[in-house]
Amino acid sequence: MQFQREMIDKNFVTLGVTADTEEIKEALAESYKKVVNKVNLPGFRKGHIPRSVLEAHFGKSVLYEEAMEILVTKGYLQALNEMDLNPIDQPKLEMTEAFVEDQPFQFKLVMEVLPEVELGQYKGLEIEKAPVEIGDEQVEERLKSLQERHAELVLSDKTVLENGQFAVIDFEGYIDGKPFAGGAAQAYTLEIGSESFIPGFEEQLVGMKVGEEKELQVTFPNDYPREEFAGKEATFKVVLKEIKVKEVPAIDDEFAKSIGDFEDVAALKADLKAKMTTSAEQEAEVRFQQAAIDKAVENAQVEVPETLIKREMEDLLHRFEHNLTYQGLTLEKYQEYSNKGKEEIMEDFRPEAVKRVKTDLVLNSVAKAEKLEVTEEELTEKLQELATRYQQKDAAKLRKDLEKNGRIADIRQAVLLEKTSDLITSAATAASAQ
């Protein structure tokens, strides 16, 4: 086949394809093998009608449509292979002339392809990296956090509830004089001042005595998650059963021994500082690597196609919808709360989508410029890593499943981008923060 490529607008390409008479002959022969199995003709078994009989009975044109489809598919795949085309959407077919058996067949394919990327500097980038310093003050804060984590609620000898204490209550709520689902509990522990209940509820408990019963009047907020309660007034009958206070352990050698194999508080502090330093260094390295990649992307010039942006926005929306399910919400409910339509929510993801697409385009161009490839060993290592992460014993079975679903190329691409990112970050140098 012969090809003629022409850029028509930005990253849109028109590909003229010409199939010669020999290729047409082969396509018609292949078309016959497919068509003959679809038709019935008295006196012949299905699939055994001679081609001459088939054409005489139905006309030669009975094979044309299938033959054209064969030629278009063959031409498209051959062009991708020979002309290094990277389409990002399905091509649009344009017929330039009628199909004639004994004449060359011409057609056009209009397709959107990956845009050209003009790389800037991506090696030897100087990236600011602040030194990691964990001071005694930070260690003390972490120690206090540990102290709070090991605190216990103990029964108080006080009889009047104060702010900052913990009330153990029985309660039942009513709307329009009727109890409602989820509005009652027994021996419920509530920290007064935590603002974890309906506004006004905790404040009205202050001053209650142990054993006292009281009616509280509250109004559900207009943006309350349960729509049927939003903005409604409710009455709660509450009984204060007990008052508890938080008892925190003293930070001493005994405390250090109780939470680990530490001889004293000094040993505990040293361990905390070492772990905090390691964690901070890891976080600083991640920030450094991301900053290097961001800088390489910033240095490149590329016009990001709207097709890829919208595809990424849809993917981000899908992930967002998936995360909502873990919060007991649906996208429809979120739309009601946010007063936004689906398209508006998708537009919120546009900046992130543009950044992601541009990053992928630049990393792919760097990989091409550096002639990076993914070896079978690297692919196998990644599959083993995924199998371990998802608690699958057989990495070979995971690979077979991915190949069956057409996903193995995605994994190979992910490994390629990781290699490219490593190349950029390993070549970057750290500059001290001013």
C-alpha positions in Angstrom: 0.0 0.0 0.0 1.1 3.6 -0.6 0.6 6.3 1.9 0.5 10.1 1.7 0.6 12.0 5.0 -0.6 15.6 5.5 -0.9 17.7 8.6 -4.2 19.6 8.4 -4.6 21.3 11.8 -2.5 21.2 14.9 -2.2 17.5 15.6 -4.8 16.3 13.1 -3.4 14.2 10.2 -5.0 13.2 6.9 -3.6 9.9 5.6 -4.2 9.1 2.0 -4.1 5.4 1.3 -3.9 3.6 -2.1 -4.3 -0.1 -2.4 -3.1 -1.6 -5.7 -5.1 -4.2 -7.8 -3.2 -7.1 -6.4 -4.1 -6.1 -2.8 -7.7 -5.6 -4.0 -7.7 -9.1 -5.4 -6.5 -10.6 -2.1 -9.1 -8.6 -0.2 -11.9 -9.9 -2.4 -10.7 -13.4 -1.9 -10.7 -12.9 1.9 -14.1 -11.2 1.6 -15.5 -14.2 -0.2 -14.4 -16.6 2.6 -16.3 -14.4 5.1 -19.4 -13.7 3.1 -20.0 -17.3 1.9 -20.5 -18.3 5.5 -23.3 -15.8 5.9 -25.6 -16.5 3.0 -27.9 -19.4 2.1 -28.6 -20.6 -1.5 -30.8 -23.6 -2.4 -28.8 -26.6 -3.6 -25.7 -25.6 -1.7 -24.5 -26.3 1.8 -23.8 -23.1 3.8 -20.2 -22.0 3.3 -19.8 -24.2 0.1 -21.2 -21.9 -2.6 -18.6 -21.4 -5.4 -17.5 -17.8 -5.7 -18.6 -17.7 -9.4 -22.1 -18.8 -8.4 -22.2 -16.4 -5.4 -21.3 -13.5 -7.7 -23.7 -14.6 -10.5 -26.6 -14.8 -8.1 -26.0 -11.8 -5.9 -23.7 -9.7 -8.1 -20.0 -9.0 -7.6 -20.8 -6.1 -5.3 -21.8 -8.5 -2.6 -18.1 -8.8 -1.7 -17.2 -5.1 -2.0 -18.3 -3.9 1.5 -16.4 -6.6 3.3 -13.3 -6.2 1.0 -13.3 -2.4 1.6 -13.4 -3.0 5.4 -10.5 -5.4 5.1 -8.4 -2.9 3.0 -9.2 0.0 5.4 -8.2 -2.1 8.5 -5.0 -3.4 6.8 -4.1 0.1 5.5 -4.6 1.7 8.9 -2.5 -0.9 10.8 0.2 -0.9 8.2 0.4 2.9 8.3 0.7 2.9 12.1 3.6 0.5 11.9 5.4 2.2 9.0 4.8 5.9 9.6 5.2 6.0 13.4 1.7 7.4 13.9 0.3 7.6 17.4 -3.5 8.2 17.2 -5.3 9.2 20.3 -8.8 8.6 18.9 -10.6 6.5 16.3 -9.8 7.6 12.8 -12.6 9.0 10.5 -12.9 7.3 7.1 -13.4 9.4 4.0 -14.0 7.7 0.7 -12.5 9.6 -2.2 -14.0 7.3 -5.0 -16.1 4.3 -5.6 -14.7 0.8 -5.1 -13.9 -0.8 -8.5 -12.5 -4.3 -8.7 -9.8 -3.8 -11.4 -8.7 -0.3 -10.3 -6.5 1.0 -7.4 -8.7 1.7 -4.3 -8.1 5.1 -2.6 -9.4 6.3 0.7 -8.5 8.8 3.4 -8.2 8.4 7.1 -8.4 11.6 9.3 -7.0 11.1 12.7 -5.9 13.0 15.8 -2.4 12.0 16.8 -0.1 12.8 19.8 1.2 16.3 19.5 4.9 17.1 19.0 6.7 17.8 22.2 9.6 20.3 22.2 11.7 19.2 25.1 13.6 21.7 27.2 16.3 20.9 29.8 15.5 17.7 31.7 18.9 16.6 32.8 21.1 18.3 35.3 18.2 20.3 36.8 18.9 22.2 39.9 16.2 21.7 42.4 15.8 23.3 45.8 16.0 20.9 48.7 15.6 22.1 52.2 17.8 20.3 54.9 15.9 17.9 57.2 16.1 19.1 60.8 14.0 17.6 63.6 14.2 19.7 66.7 13.5 18.9 70.3 10.3 20.9 70.1 8.9 18.6 67.4 10.0 15.5 69.4 8.1 16.9 72.4 5.0 17.4 70.3 5.1 13.8 69.1 5.7 12.6 72.7 2.6 14.5 73.8 0.7 12.9 71.0 1.8 9.5 72.3 0.7 10.6 75.8 -2.8 11.5 74.5 -3.1 8.2 72.6 -2.5 6.3 75.9 -4.9 8.4 77.9 -7.9 6.8 79.5 -11.4 7.9 80.4 -12.1 7.5 84.1 -15.2 8.1 86.2 -15.2 11.5 87.8 -16.4 12.3 91.3 -17.9 15.5 90.0 -21.7 15.7 89.8 -22.2 18.8 87.5 -21.1 18.6 83.9 -18.5 21.1 82.6 -17.0 22.0 79.3 -14.1 19.7 78.4 -15.5 16.7 80.3 -17.1 13.5 78.8 -20.8 13.0 79.3 -22.2 9.4 79.2 -25.8 9.9 78.1 -29.0 8.1 77.0 -30.9 10.1 74.5 -33.8 9.9 72.1 -34.7 12.4 69.4 -38.1 13.5 68.1 -39.2 15.4 65.0 -42.8 16.6 64.9 -43.3 14.7 68.1 -42.2 11.3 66.6 -39.0 9.4 67.2 -36.7 9.1 64.1 -34.3 6.4 62.9 -30.8 6.9 64.2 -31.9 9.4 66.8 -31.5 7.3 69.9 -28.6 5.8 71.8 -27.8 4.3 75.2 -24.6 5.0 77.3 -23.2 7.2 74.5 -20.0 9.0 75.4 -19.8 12.6 74.2 -16.9 15.0 74.7 -18.4 18.4 75.6 -16.9 21.1 73.4 -15.9 18.8 70.6 -18.7 20.2 68.4 -19.3 16.6 67.0 -23.1 16.8 67.6 -25.8 19.0 66.1 -25.0 22.7 66.8 -26.4 23.7 70.2 -26.7 20.1 71.6 -23.5 20.0 73.7 -23.9 23.5 75.0 -27.3 22.7 76.5 -25.8 19.7 78.4 -23.3 22.0 80.4 -24.6 22.4 84.0 -26.6 19.1 84.0 -26.3 16.9 87.1 -25.7 13.2 87.1 -29.1 11.5 86.9 -30.8 14.6 85.6 -33.2 14.3 82.6 -33.5 17.3 80.2 -35.2 18.2 76.9 -33.0 19.9 74.3 -34.3 22.0 71.4 -32.0 22.0 68.3 -32.2 22.7 64.6 -30.4 20.5 62.0 -28.2 22.5 59.7 -29.4 23.1 56.2 -26.5 21.2 54.7 -27.0 18.2 57.0 -25.9 15.0 55.2 -29.2 13.3 55.7 -31.4 15.3 53.5 -34.7 14.4 55.3 -33.4 16.1 58.5 -31.8 19.2 56.9 -33.2 22.4 58.4 -35.7 20.7 60.7 -36.3 21.3 64.4 -35.9 18.4 66.8 -36.4 17.7 70.5 -34.0 15.4 72.3 -34.8 13.8 75.7 -31.4 13.3 77.4 -30.4 11.6 80.7 -26.9 12.2 82.1 -25.7 8.9 83.4 -22.1 9.6 84.3 -19.3 12.2 84.0 -15.9 11.0 82.9 -12.6 12.9 82.5 -9.5 12.1 80.5 -6.6 10.9 82.5 -3.2 11.1 80.8 -0.2 9.2 81.9 2.9 11.1 83.2 5.8 11.2 80.7 8.3 9.3 82.8 10.5 6.2 82.6 7.6 4.0 83.4 5.6 5.4 80.5 8.6 4.8 78.2 8.8 1.2 79.3 5.1 0.7 78.9 5.0 1.6 75.2 8.1 -0.2 74.0 11.5 -1.6 74.8 12.9 1.6 76.2 14.9 2.0 79.4 13.9 5.6 80.0 12.3 8.7 78.5 15.6 9.7 76.9 15.8 6.4 74.9 12.2 6.9 73.8 12.9 10.5 72.6 16.0 9.3 70.7 13.9 6.6 69.0 11.2 9.1 68.1 13.7 11.6 66.7 15.4 8.9 64.6 12.1 7.7 63.1 10.9 11.3 62.5 14.1 12.1 60.8 13.9 9.1 58.5 10.3 9.9 57.7 11.1 13.6 57.0 14.0 12.6 54.7 11.8 10.3 52.7 9.1 13.0 52.3 11.8 15.5 51.3 13.1 13.0 48.7 9.6 12.5 47.3 9.1 16.3 47.0 12.6 16.7 45.4 11.8 14.0 42.8 8.4 15.5 42.0 9.9 19.0 41.7 12.4 17.7 39.2 9.7 16.1 37.1 7.6 19.3 37.3 10.6 21.4 36.2 11.3 19.1 33.2 7.6 19.4 32.2 7.6 23.2 32.7 10.7 23.4 30.5 9.0 21.6 27.6 6.6 23.1 25.0 3.5 21.1 24.0 -0.1 21.9 23.2 -2.2 19.5 25.1 -5.0 18.0 23.0 -8.6 18.6 24.4 -9.3 14.9 23.6 -6.8 13.7 26.1 -7.8 16.3 28.7 -11.4 15.2 28.6 -10.4 11.6 28.8 -8.3 12.3 31.9 -11.1 14.4 33.4 -13.5 11.5 33.0 -11.0 9.2 34.6 -10.5 11.6 37.6 -14.3 11.9 37.9 -14.6 8.1 38.0 -12.0 7.9 40.7 -13.8 10.7 42.6 -17.1 8.8 42.3 -15.3 5.6 43.6 -14.0 7.5 46.6 -17.4 8.9 47.4 -18.8 5.3 47.8 -16.4 4.9 50.8 -18.0 7.9 52.4 -21.5 6.4 51.9 -22.3 8.9 49.1 -23.2 8.8 45.4 -22.2 11.2 42.7 -25.9 12.2 42.5 -26.0 13.1 46.2 -22.8 15.0 45.9 -24.3 17.0 43.0 -27.2 17.9 45.2 -25.0 19.0 48.1 -22.6 21.0 45.9 -25.3 22.3 43.6 -23.2 21.4 40.6 -23.9 19.4 37.5 -21.7 16.6 36.3 -20.0 18.8 33.7 -19.2 21.4 36.3 -17.6 18.8 38.6 -15.6 17.5 35.7 -14.4 21.1 34.9 -13.1 21.3 38.5 -10.7 18.5 37.5 -9.4 20.3 34.4 -6.2 21.8 35.9 -5.2 18.5 37.4 -6.1 16.7 34.1 -4.0 19.1 32.0 -1.0 18.7 34.4 -1.2 14.9 34.2 -1.6 14.7 30.4 1.3 17.1 29.8 3.5 15.2 32.3 2.8 11.9 30.4 3.5 13.5 27.0 6.8 15.0 28.2 7.9 11.8 30.0 7.1 9.7 26.9 9.1 12.1 24.7 12.1 11.9 27.1 11.9 8.1 27.0 11.9 8.3 23.2 14.8 10.7 23.2 16.8 8.6 25.6 15.8 5.3 23.7 14.5 3.8 27.0 12.8 0.5 26.8 11.2 -1.9 29.3 12.9 -5.3 29.5 11.1 -8.5 30.2 12.9 -8.7 33.5 11.7 -5.3 34.6 8.1 -6.1 33.5 8.2 -9.4 35.5 9.6 -7.6 38.5 6.7 -5.1 38.3 4.1 -7.9 38.0 5.6 -9.6 41.0 5.3 -6.3 42.9 1.7 -6.0 41.9 0.9 -9.6 42.8 2.4 -9.0 46.3 0.5 -5.8 46.8 -2.8 -7.4 45.8 -2.1 -10.5 47.8 -2.0 -12.8 44.7 0.4 -15.7 45.1 0.8 -16.4 41.4 2.4 -13.5 39.4 2.2 -15.6 36.2 -1.6 -15.9 36.6 -1.8 -12.1 37.1 0.1 -11.6 33.9 -2.2 -14.0 32.0 -5.3 -12.1 33.3 -3.8 -8.8 32.3 -2.9 -10.0 28.9 -6.4 -11.4 28.5 -7.9 -8.0 29.4 -5.5 -6.1 27.2 -3.9 -4.4 30.2 -0.4 -5.7 30.0 0.6 -2.7 27.7 -0.6 -0.3 30.5 1.7 -2.0 33.0 4.6 -1.8 30.5 3.9 1.9 30.0 3.8 2.5 33.7 7.2 0.9 34.1 8.5 3.0 31.2 7.3 6.3 32.9 8.9 5.2 36.2 12.2 4.6 34.4 12.0 8.0 32.7 11.1 9.7 36.0 14.1 8.0 37.7 16.4 9.2 34.9 15.3 12.8 35.4 15.5 12.8 39.2 18.8 10.9 39.4 20.4 13.5 37.1 19.0 16.4 39.1 21.1 18.2 41.7 20.0 19.6 45.1 20.3 23.2 45.8 20.1 24.5 49.3 17.0 26.4 50.2 17.5 30.1 50.8 
